[in-house]
Amino acid sequence: MVGIGAAQKQAAFSGPCSDLFTILTPPLNTNSVATTHYSVPSASSTTKRNHPMTDSNATPALKQAAQNPWYLLATLYGEPGWGDEELQANNRVAWNRYYASTWTDEQRETLKGRVDAAELVPFDDAELIEIRRLFQDRAKDVQAAMPEAYRRVDFSECRFDQTVHFSEYVLGNADFRSATFSGGTNFSSATFSGYASFNSATFSGVALFPSATFSGFADFSRATFSGVVLFPRVTFSEYADFSRATFSGSANFSSATFHGAARFTNSELKAPTEFEGSRFKGEPPRFHGGKLHEDTVWRGVEWPTAPADRRKAGRFTDAYERLKQEMDRLKKHEDELMFFAKELECRRVAAGWFKGLPIAAYGCFCGYGRSYVKPLIWMVALFDIGVPALWLLQPDLGWGKAVGLSAVNCLAGLGMRKELMGKVLDNLGPGALIVSGAQTVAGLILLFLIGLGLRNRFRMK
């Protein structure tokens, strides 16, 4: 084996989910396939299929993975079984070093820390001759030409009947459109340095993408996930599209980072879904037409700051409004309030400075109905300001009566103002009357906001 020994290391995915992967994936299929000619397409023949958004209504004729030259290169030393870490490492190192010749210095710098230093070094001429010989031996039954490193990785319309191991692989522009994965799929810590298209792909077993990095457009639109799918700690550097995707098993996006837009339009998540600790840096996710499971977790999510641009704020408003409606449907009251608050934050910007003032005041005084502490603090401040104001404007009151009058003014909504301070009110001067009236109105509003906060806090309807 060429350039492998020092670079062998443990497969990227291990830990508490490894048992789950073992249970949900079938044993390796090592059946031989019929001899088939499969040549690498020329540049001219791939022009129409090179765009990740390409979509076809026709049902594709799937090809077995063992007939695909890129799969043969990815499994240069053989198809590893689950737990065969040495064979997985050998295949990975051969793949990464073969494609290392196409990486820029900037890409190499980015890959440091994610990929072993030995895997960043391209094969020299002698090693490359040996790699080509190994590929010819691997592909002798299908007569496939070895893919050129500068071409996109083409697994489109490919049928994977066995467990697939792409853990820690570095893939450039990768095309898995309409591919089917009958067994388990392991892309843990994989790096997609270009676009990655899984449009209309089918995952029948567990799909593992923990700590994967998508540097370009990540297209999972119309994908079908029948088993558990794990995207924890995944980084989506650009647009992530899960529109019209179906998740029949549980989905885990915990601690994932979305730097661009995240679309789940018309998607359906039928099992528990977790976004705990996720970070949406660019935009809030769009779930228009989508359906979430009642066990959807949003704890600790980092949401983008409300934008200053009114048009962008309008898009944010639409996204949060849809999430609020979905949480209302699922009777998740606290999440509904959270998305309502986010919606109003953006609606204030979209409405403009003047029209947005009432919304800003609503947020300032009670956190958009989520807090009873804020209006309570404002009530105390109103009382504290009223005492010296009344005492200065009406010196004959004395400090004690000024304290009492300020208190009953703030709590006028409880109906005790006239009974407690009736004679004092009759003798107030114009200035003290104005202060008392202002306190009474403000106190009524704050009492209402305190009640609203308590109702929302304890989910009383």
Phi, psi and omega in degrees: 000141189264124171060032187252320195310311185285344186260002180296138175205174186292144177301150190292328185260119175207171178117204188294339181271354183295323177296320179298318179298318181296319183292319189271358182247140180283165178294158183298134177265113183249017180297142178285160181241160180292151180294125183220137176277124181223100182261153176290128182294149178284169181299322182291327183282346181261000185302315184287343185250007189277349181268134186293340183272359181303133182223143180226140179278345182285142177287121184289151173271107187286146178247144178295144181302323183292352176259000184263124184297328179290325176291322178297322177290322180291337178240049189303325182260008178122164180276117183281147171273172179294129181092354179275075189292324181295314179294320177301315181295318179299314179297316183296313182297317178299316179298307185296319180291328178294318181275351180298337181293342182262355184278144175277167178299324179295319178295320179298319180296321179294325184282345178299133183095334177261330183234141177304144181303324181296334182276352178272354184264121179293159175295143170278177187300317181294318179294323181294324176298318179294321179296319179294323177295317178297322179294319179299321177294320182292326187258014186296333182277344184241356177054045181264138176281147181290129181296142174285143187295335184277350180277159177293153178278117189248100173248019182298141177056036181256142181252114179259106181272350183243171175298134184252128181243107172238027181297125178069013174287149173253116181242138177279240172284114187243127184245107176245025182303133175061016176285153177239133179245100183282329178260201177284159181227125184238102175248025183299132179061018175287154179239119176258100186280346175242211175282155177228116182249115172245028180304126177063018177286154180238123178248105182276330180257197178290139180242117185249120176230026184299135176064017175287157179235126177249103184281336179244200180298127178251111186250105174245022182297140179064012178287151179240121178247105182274334180251196178293139176233130184240118175239034181292141176062020178283146176246121174253105185283334180232210184294129176244119186246111175244023182296139180063015176280152179239125179246103179274331176261178181294148181235133183237112176246024185298136178061018175285153180239124179248106180277334179249200179289147177235117184247126173237030183301128179060019176276164180225118178250105191267356185226172180310136183230133186237124174243017186302128178076005179289158181233120177255098186278326186269298182217158172291151181293148181255122182241026181300126181080357182270164178232127179257155176280151182296337177263061176255125187254128179241014184297136174069019180285139175263117183260153180292150177293144178302127185287157177278336180284128186293322181293316178294322178298327177295320178295319177299318180301315180298319181295313181291325179297319179293320178295322177299315180297321181291322177293327176295318179298323182274359180061035175262085193295317183294319177293324177300315179296321179299313181289330175295318178297317178296321178300314182292325177302316181281326178297326178299317179292316182296330182283343183096168187299310186287310181293337181275355181301313179300323179293320178297319179295320178299319178290321182293320187273335182212015179060040180061039176084003183268343187239134169259348179286318181302308179295331177294319177295318177296326177295317177297318178296320178298318177296315182296322179288324183292325184299302179294328180296314179294321182292323179286323181281336182224076185302329183290350177294321189082160184294321183296314180289330177296321177296314180296317181294320179297323181292313182290331175296315181294328183256025183301333180294345178274356174079024182248003187295311184291319183294323185273326187231033185300309182293324179295319181296326182291338185253013181283142175281175183303314182297314180294326178295319179297315179297317180297318179296317179296318178297320181298313180296312180296322179296320178299316179297315182293325176297319178298316181293326175296315178297320179296318179296319178295318180299313181289323182296319183256016172055042178269128180234000000 
